[in-house]
Amino acid sequence: MKIIDFHAHIYPDKIAQRATDAIGAFYDIDMDRVGSLSNLLKYSERAGVSHCVVHSVATSAQQVERINDFINESVNEHSDRLFGFGTMHQDYENKIEEVDRCLKMGLRGIKLHPDTQMFNVDDERMFEMYDYLQDKAPVLFHCGDYRYDYSHPRRVARICKMFPHLTVIGAHFGGYSVWEEAYEYLKNLDCMLDTSSSSALMEEGMFERMIKAYGADRLLFGTDFPMWDSKEELDRFLSVSLTENEREKILWSNAAKLLKL
């Protein structure tokens, strides 16, 4: 069975441990895996995940081009297994030019993490980029966190309505740690959601309930590696009672359509 992990992070070897530790500190979660490229490939292979969408987050404008080059190089080195999303930062000046460069390199979209980048999803500084990406490529938002307002689902909903031809993917069922609230804002909107950083944290039965509430046509399997073990994430997903067609959509065909495979 072909499986795409749509949400995985990688970092250059020389900073992978430091970056992984920073993630753990931000979420107050023990990190048992280092987010290196080699580790992602190892854990994914062990889990039976055939492909991964990889990305990283620029926490300053100066990091944007360097990160995009790293993601592109990693994907080119493992083109049989990896697809890449670029990054952007709210203070980067030439957003359209850099996004265009990413797409021309073969990166498939843009990933943003408003909580660590400290900007609102519906910040006007990002509107030109959102408009440019309409009918071109998706944007994957980290969404939700009870501690912050930057990526609140209501802000994501506003962007979905303002840019109807923008393919929006809301990570973590559209609202990490505020899943029920996210559902209320996003249930009737034309956006996709990924399953990452949810199954290990939700109360019993909620993971399955959210999958069935949104429906298989809107969901993408994701692990949020290195936060979680790829095999354990897949096992939790496979424990949900779904038809083979529903399972195949979430694990492969929805993602394949977005990636234009």
N, C-alpha and C positions, 0 to 999 in steps of 0.2 A: 504494500500500500504506500502510495506517495503521500508525504506529509510536509506541509510548509509551516514552519514556525515563523510567524509574521512579526515577532517582537523579540529581538535579541540584541544585546549590546556587546560591542567589542572595543578594546583599547590597545594602543601600541604596547608592545611588551615592556618597554622601559617605564611606563607609567601605569600598567595594568593593575598592579597591586594597590597603588595609591588611589587610583580611581575607584576600584572596587571597595576599598575601605571607606571612601567618601560616601558612596551610595549607602553602605551599611549604616553609617553614622546619620545620614539624612533621614532614613526610614526607621532607625533604631532596630535593625534586623541583623542577626549574625550572618555573615557572609562566608559560606563554606567553600566557595569556588571563586577563583580569580577570573575576571572577564577578559581573558586573552583569546585571540583567534584560535590558537591550537586547542585550548580548553573547550571552546564552543564546538569545534568540529568533533572533538572526542566525546563530549556529553551527548551531542545530537546523534552521533552514530550509535552510541550505546542505547539510546532511546528508540532508534528506528526512525528518526526524523531525517527525511531525505534532503530538505532544503531549508534555508533560513534567510530571513530578511534582516540585515544588520544595519545598525546605526549607532551614533554617539551624539552627544549634546554639547554644543558650544556655550560655555558660560561667559564668554566675552567675544566681542566682535573680531578680535585678533585671531581667535582660534578657528573661525569658520572655514577658511580655505584649506588650512592644514588638516582639519578633520575630514573634510570632503575628499581631499586627496588620499588620505589613509583609507577611508571606506572604499573608494574606487580601486585602489591598489589591492586591497584585500579581496574584493569581489573578482577582479581580473585574475588573481592568483588561484582562485577556487571557483571559477565560473560555472562549474558543473554542480555546485552546491549552494552558492550564495547569490543573493540579490541585495542591492544597497539602497538606502535612503540617505540623502544629504541632510545637513543641518543648516540652520540660519539663526541669526541673533538679531534682536530688535534694533540694536545700535549699528549694525552693519550698513554701510552707506549704499552700496551698489547691489541691492537685493536681486533685482531682475537679472542683471548680468551674471551673478553667481548661480542663481537658480537655473538659468539657461545653460551655463557651463556644466552644471551637474547633470542635466537631462541629456546634453550632448555627449557626456562621458558614458552615459548608460545607466545612471542612477535612476531609480523608479519613482521617487517622490521625495518629500521633505518631512523630517521628524522634528517636532518641537516639544520641549518640556517646560511649560510656563512657570512651574513652581520653582525649579532650580535656576531658570533663567530670569526669573522675577519680572515677568511682564504679563499683562492680561491677555487672554486669548483674543479678545475683541479690541485690542489696542489698535488705534488708527494707523500706527506706524507699519502694521503688517497688512493693511488692506490692499495695497498695490500688489503685493506678492500673492495674496489669496486670489485676487482678480486674475492675475497672470496665469495662475495654475488651473483656472477653470478650463475644463475639457482637455487638460494636458496631463496632469499627474496628481496623485492624491497627497494630502497632508495628514500625517499621523500625529495626533495630539496626545500627550499624557493628559488625562482628565481626572479631576477630582482629588480631594484630600481634605479631610475635615479641618486640618490646621490652616489651610490657605484658601484664598478666594481667586487667585490668578486663573486657575483652570476649572472653575466651577461649571457644572453642566449647563447652567443657564447662559453662560458666555459662549459655550460651544454651540448651543441651540441658536443663539443670535447669529453666529457666523454661518451656520447651515441655511438660515433664512435669508441672510444678506447676499450670499454667494451660492445660488441654487445649482450652479453647474460645477461647483467645487466638490470633489470627492473627499469627504471628511471621514476619517477613521478615529473613533474615540477609544483610546486604550482603556483597559481595565473595566470593560462593560460601560464605558462612558463616565465612570466616576469612582475611582479608587477610594475605598472606605466610606463612600456615600452612594452606594449602589441603588438603593431604593429611590433616592432623590433624583439620581441620574435617569432612571427609568421614566419618572414622571415628566422630565424635560425632553427626553429624546425618543420616547416610544413611538411617536407618530411622525418623526422626521426622516428624511432621506439621508441617512448616514450609516456607516458600518461601525462595528464595535469589535475589539479583540478581547480574548478571554484571559489575558495575562494578569498576574499578581492579584488573583481573586480566589481561586479554588482553595488555597491553603489558609485563607483568612476569613472566609465567609462562614456564617453560622450554618449548622447542619441543614442540608436540603436547599440552601439558597443558590448554590452554584447551578444545580439542575433547574431550579425554578427560573433563574435569569436566562439561561439558555433557551428554555421553552417559551418564555415571555417575549423575548426579542425575535426568536425564530431562526432557523438555520440559514436562511437566505442573507441575513445581515451580519453573520459572525465569522471571525477569523481566529484560528487557534494561535495562541502566543504563550511563550514561557517567561518572558522578561529575564532571560539568562543574563548575568549570573546570579540574580536574586534567588532563583529557584532551580532545582534539578530538573533537567529536561524530561527524564523518564518519569519522575514522580508527577510532573505536571500532565504528561500525556496519560499516565495511568488514571489520574483523577478524572480527566476528560472522558476517557473510554469507559469509566464506570457509570456514566450517565446513560439512561435509557433513551436511545435514539434509533431511528431507522438507519440502515446502511446508507441510504441516499442522503439523509441529514448529516450523518457523520462525515461522509465524503465531501460534502459542500464546505463544512467548517474546516476540515483538515486540508483540503486541496483546492477544489474548483473555484470557490469564492476568491481565494488569493490569486489563483492562476489568472482569473479574469482581470483583476486589478493590475497584475503585473504584465498583462498582455502576452501571456505565454501561448 
